[in-house]
Amino acid sequence: MFYAGLIIDYLKNYMKTRMEYRSDFWIEVLSDLLFNGLNLFFILVVFQHTKAIGDWNEQQILFIYGYFMVPYGIFITFFNLWGFSERYIVKGEMDRILTRPAYNLVQLMLENMDPSSLFSALTGFLIMVYSWSHLGLDLTWYDPFVFVLLVAGSIMIYGGVYIFFTSLSFFSDSPTGILPLLWNLQNYGRYPVTIYNKLISLLLTWVLPFGFVGFYPAAYFLDRENWGMFALLTPVVGAVFLTIALLIWNFGVKRYRGAGS
């Protein structure tokens, strides 16, 4: 109840702040939608020149991209830690966070929330619905529950990977980190892993498992016979990576000694 109350309070403060500058809020939402629209446009242009990418047709690729956007939009809403090193380590704002009673990582997440990114998740879901209708996929009674479970697993993978690399800031004074590189690598997850060579497929499956934030869980609905059981590993992989990341984060926090003078 304590953390639920914090979430509500932070959301209220966020909306009060953003509604003071409503044009900026809607411009930010529009810019996010335009960015996602450009990615969608790129996929559509590609399929003007080919009927399939690997073994996957246009509607299947759109479905994978739509799924990719759902956990991504939710993740970016709550795990907006891009400027952590410069703001909280170099400038010393982590000292302020550690003097408060709530768990430090939760405070950071709430302090940097970006609810406007939820529009990206909504857009992704609508793309999935559109593709589903064209693919003629079967829908069982438990599919919505599996979908929620897979999305939760994908979000945990996002969180695990980004928290892990963000926590490395505790061991370095560099204001920039590896997050920009991860940003580019994660985009590989919105396409079928089978179109890449074996090395990249291995990387996207077990090292930086961005294959589980897009392709594998989406393939559960597209080709259950071949990918169904493997796709169900998504929440397991998410739990493992998030646990490891939290252990490294907590170790880094204990190592943190303040900004000094």
Backbone torsions as a table, in degrees:
resi	resn	phi	psi	omega
1	MET	NA	-34.6	179.7
2	PHE	-61.2	-48.1	-178.3
3	TYR	-73.3	-31.8	175.1
4	ALA	-62.5	-41.2	177.0
5	GLY	-64.1	-38.6	177.6
6	LEU	-61.9	-44.2	-179.9
7	ILE	-59.9	-44.8	180.0
8	ILE	-62.9	-44.1	-179.5
9	ASP	-63.6	-43.0	179.7
10	TYR	-66.6	-38.1	177.4
11	LEU	-64.1	-40.5	177.4
12	LYS	-61.4	-46.1	179.8
13	ASN	-64.5	-38.5	178.6
14	TYR	-61.3	-48.7	-177.6
15	MET	-65.9	-38.5	177.6
16	LYS	-62.0	-42.3	-179.7
17	THR	-67.2	-47.5	-176.7
18	ARG	-69.9	-32.0	-179.8
19	MET	-73.2	-12.6	172.1
20	GLU	-70.1	-26.0	179.2
21	TYR	-130.4	68.8	-172.2
22	ARG	-62.8	-35.3	179.9
23	SER	-62.2	-41.7	178.3
24	ASP	-61.8	-40.0	-180.0
25	PHE	-60.9	-49.5	-177.0
26	TRP	-72.7	-29.0	174.7
27	ILE	-66.1	-39.4	177.3
28	GLU	-64.0	-42.7	178.0
29	VAL	-62.4	-44.4	-179.4
30	LEU	-63.8	-40.4	-179.9
31	SER	-64.7	-38.3	177.1
32	ASP	-64.2	-42.9	-180.0
33	LEU	-66.4	-37.5	178.1
34	LEU	-66.1	-39.0	177.9
35	PHE	-61.7	-47.1	177.9
36	ASN	-66.0	-33.7	178.0
37	GLY	-65.0	-35.7	177.4
38	LEU	-65.4	-40.2	176.8
39	ASN	-63.4	-40.7	177.8
40	LEU	-65.5	-41.5	178.7
41	PHE	-60.9	-39.2	179.2
42	PHE	-61.0	-43.3	179.5
43	ILE	-62.5	-43.8	-179.3
44	LEU	-64.6	-37.4	178.3
45	VAL	-65.4	-41.5	179.3
46	VAL	-57.8	-41.3	-176.8
47	PHE	-80.4	0.2	168.2
48	GLN	-77.6	-15.9	-176.6
49	HIS	-114.9	-7.2	178.1
50	THR	-150.8	153.8	-179.5
51	LYS	-89.7	-18.6	-177.2
52	ALA	-156.6	151.9	171.0
53	ILE	-112.1	109.3	-170.8
54	GLY	66.0	-123.3	178.2
55	ASP	-103.5	15.6	-171.5
56	TRP	-117.2	129.6	-178.7
57	ASN	-88.2	-178.9	-173.7
58	GLU	-59.9	-48.6	-177.2
59	GLN	-65.9	-34.5	177.8
60	GLN	-67.7	-41.3	177.1
61	ILE	-64.0	-40.4	177.5
62	LEU	-63.6	-38.8	178.8
63	PHE	-63.8	-43.8	178.6
64	ILE	-62.5	-43.4	179.3
65	TYR	-63.8	-40.5	178.2
66	GLY	-61.7	-44.5	177.5
67	TYR	-62.3	-43.9	-179.8
68	PHE	-52.9	-39.0	-176.6
69	MET	-72.3	-27.0	-176.5
70	VAL	-65.7	-59.9	178.0
71	PRO	-65.9	-30.9	178.6
72	TYR	-62.5	-45.9	-179.5
73	GLY	-62.5	-39.9	178.8
74	ILE	-70.6	-41.6	178.9
75	PHE	-59.7	-49.4	-175.2
76	ILE	-67.0	-20.1	177.0
77	THR	-69.5	-39.9	-171.9
78	PHE	-110.5	-15.5	-177.7
79	PHE	-115.4	46.0	-176.5
80	ASN	-84.9	76.5	-173.8
81	LEU	-113.2	27.9	-172.6
82	TRP	-61.0	-38.7	-176.5
83	GLY	-98.6	24.1	-174.0
84	PHE	-59.2	-49.4	-174.1
85	SER	-59.7	-50.0	-176.9
86	GLU	-69.0	-43.0	-174.7
87	ARG	-78.2	-45.6	-170.3
88	TYR	-96.9	-26.2	179.3
89	ILE	-97.8	-58.0	-177.4
90	VAL	-65.0	-43.9	-178.7
91	LYS	-89.1	-5.9	171.4
92	GLY	82.6	14.7	-178.7
93	GLU	-72.4	-11.3	176.1
94	MET	-64.4	-28.1	177.2
95	ASP	-58.8	-42.1	179.6
96	ARG	-64.9	-42.3	-179.3
97	ILE	-61.4	-39.8	-174.4
98	LEU	-75.5	-10.1	177.6
99	THR	-89.5	-0.4	-177.4
100	ARG	-101.3	155.0	-171.9
101	PRO	-74.3	-26.9	-177.3
102	ALA	-74.9	157.6	178.8
103	TYR	-56.8	132.0	-170.6
104	ASN	-58.5	-40.4	-178.0
105	LEU	-67.6	-37.4	177.2
106	VAL	-63.3	-42.1	178.3
107	GLN	-60.6	-43.5	179.9
108	LEU	-62.6	-42.5	179.7
109	MET	-62.9	-45.0	-178.2
110	LEU	-69.5	-36.7	-178.5
111	GLU	-67.1	-26.3	-176.6
112	ASN	-113.7	22.1	179.8
113	MET	-59.3	147.5	177.6
114	ASP	-137.7	74.3	-175.8
115	PRO	-58.2	-21.0	179.5
116	SER	-62.2	-22.2	179.7
117	SER	-69.8	-14.1	177.3
118	LEU	-63.5	-22.2	176.4
119	PHE	-64.7	-30.5	176.3
120	SER	-66.0	-40.8	177.4
121	ALA	-63.5	-41.7	178.7
122	LEU	-63.6	-42.5	178.3
123	THR	-61.0	-42.9	178.4
124	GLY	-61.1	-41.8	179.2
125	PHE	-63.3	-40.2	178.6
126	LEU	-65.5	-37.3	176.1
127	ILE	-63.4	-40.2	177.4
128	MET	-61.6	-44.6	179.8
129	VAL	-61.8	-43.7	179.4
130	TYR	-60.9	-47.8	-178.6
131	SER	-66.5	-39.4	179.8
132	TRP	-57.3	-42.7	-178.2
133	SER	-65.8	-31.1	-179.9
134	HIS	-84.2	-25.7	-179.3
135	LEU	-84.6	-19.2	-179.9
136	GLY	65.7	38.0	-178.5
137	LEU	-74.5	148.5	176.2
138	ASP	-75.0	148.2	178.5
139	LEU	-125.0	116.2	177.0
140	THR	-94.9	167.5	-175.7
141	TRP	-66.0	-25.3	-177.1
142	TYR	-94.7	-4.1	-178.9
143	ASP	-58.3	-42.4	177.6
144	PRO	-59.5	-37.0	178.9
145	PHE	-69.6	-39.4	176.7
146	VAL	-64.3	-40.2	178.9
147	PHE	-59.3	-46.9	178.7
148	VAL	-61.5	-42.0	179.7
149	LEU	-63.5	-43.4	-179.6
150	LEU	-67.3	-41.4	178.2
151	VAL	-62.5	-42.6	177.9
152	ALA	-60.4	-41.7	177.8
153	GLY	-63.7	-41.0	179.4
154	SER	-64.5	-40.4	178.2
155	ILE	-64.0	-39.4	178.1
156	MET	-64.2	-35.9	177.3
157	ILE	-65.5	-48.4	175.0
158	TYR	-53.4	-52.3	-178.1
159	GLY	-59.9	-44.6	-179.1
160	GLY	-60.7	-47.9	-178.1
161	VAL	-64.6	-47.8	-175.5
162	TYR	-73.5	-36.3	176.3
163	ILE	-65.2	-41.0	179.1
164	PHE	-57.7	-50.6	-176.7
165	PHE	-74.9	-28.9	174.1
166	THR	-66.6	-37.3	-178.9
167	SER	-64.7	-19.9	177.6
168	LEU	-65.2	-16.1	177.4
169	SER	-63.2	-25.0	178.1
170	PHE	-68.3	-17.7	-176.9
171	PHE	-108.3	5.8	-179.0
172	SER	-148.2	146.3	178.1
173	ASP	-95.1	6.3	-178.2
174	SER	-68.6	129.0	179.8
175	PRO	-72.2	-15.9	177.0
176	THR	-115.0	151.2	-177.3
177	GLY	-133.3	-154.2	-175.8
178	ILE	-92.7	-2.6	-174.9
179	LEU	-58.1	-39.6	177.1
180	PRO	-58.4	-36.9	177.5
181	LEU	-66.6	-41.7	178.0
182	LEU	-61.7	-37.5	179.5
183	TRP	-56.5	-41.7	179.5
184	ASN	-73.0	-39.3	-178.7
185	LEU	-66.4	-35.8	-176.8
186	GLN	-63.3	-26.1	-178.5
187	ASN	-67.6	-17.3	175.3
188	TYR	-66.2	-21.5	-178.4
189	GLY	-73.1	-11.3	-179.2
190	ARG	-89.2	4.1	175.9
191	TYR	-123.3	158.2	179.4
192	PRO	-59.0	129.8	179.3
193	VAL	-63.3	-24.7	-177.2
194	THR	-68.2	-12.9	-179.3
195	ILE	-86.7	-8.8	-179.7
196	TYR	-95.2	166.3	176.1
197	ASN	-72.7	171.9	-172.4
198	LYS	-63.5	-35.6	-178.9
199	LEU	-65.6	-46.7	179.5
200	ILE	-67.3	-38.8	177.8
201	SER	-60.7	-42.2	177.8
202	LEU	-63.7	-43.6	179.0
203	LEU	-60.4	-44.9	-176.6
204	LEU	-78.0	-8.3	-179.1
205	THR	-102.1	-43.9	-171.0
206	TRP	-121.3	-20.7	-178.3
207	VAL	-95.4	-62.7	170.9
208	LEU	-117.5	88.1	-164.3
209	PRO	-75.0	54.4	178.9
210	PHE	-72.2	-11.5	172.6
211	GLY	-63.5	-25.6	-179.6
212	PHE	-87.1	1.0	176.0
213	VAL	-101.3	-1.4	-179.6
214	GLY	-146.7	-74.1	-169.9
215	PHE	-65.0	-57.5	-171.9
216	TYR	-58.9	-50.6	178.8
217	PRO	-65.2	-35.2	177.6
218	ALA	-66.5	-35.2	180.0
219	ALA	-65.9	-20.9	175.6
220	TYR	-56.9	-39.7	-178.3
221	PHE	-85.7	-27.2	-176.0
222	LEU	-83.9	-37.8	-176.0
223	ASP	-148.6	75.6	-174.1
224	ARG	-64.6	-32.4	-176.4
225	GLU	-61.7	-40.7	-176.2
226	ASN	-95.3	-29.2	-171.8
227	TRP	-120.7	-7.1	-172.5
228	GLY	-55.8	-53.2	-176.8
229	MET	-68.1	-39.9	-179.9
230	PHE	-65.9	-37.4	179.9
231	ALA	-62.6	-30.2	-179.1
232	LEU	-70.7	-6.7	172.9
233	LEU	-74.7	-10.4	-176.1
234	THR	-52.2	-53.6	179.3
235	PRO	-65.4	-29.5	178.0
236	VAL	-67.3	-48.6	177.9
237	VAL	-60.6	-40.8	179.1
238	GLY	-61.7	-44.1	-179.6
239	ALA	-63.8	-41.0	-179.1
240	VAL	-64.6	-49.8	-176.9
241	PHE	-67.6	-37.6	179.0
242	LEU	-67.6	-39.3	178.3
243	THR	-62.6	-46.4	178.5
244	ILE	-60.7	-43.5	-178.6
245	ALA	-62.8	-41.6	-179.5
246	LEU	-67.2	-35.9	176.7
247	LEU	-63.3	-45.1	178.3
248	ILE	-65.5	-41.0	179.0
249	TRP	-60.3	-49.2	-178.7
250	ASN	-62.7	-37.7	176.5
251	PHE	-64.1	-41.2	179.1
252	GLY	-64.8	-39.8	179.0
253	VAL	-62.8	-41.0	178.6
254	LYS	-65.5	-30.6	-180.0
255	ARG	-78.4	-22.5	-176.4
256	TYR	-63.2	132.1	-177.7
257	ARG	-119.4	13.1	178.3
258	GLY	91.9	166.3	-176.3
259	ALA	-76.9	-21.8	-178.4
260	GLY	71.3	-157.2	-178.0
261	SER	-109.5	NA	NA
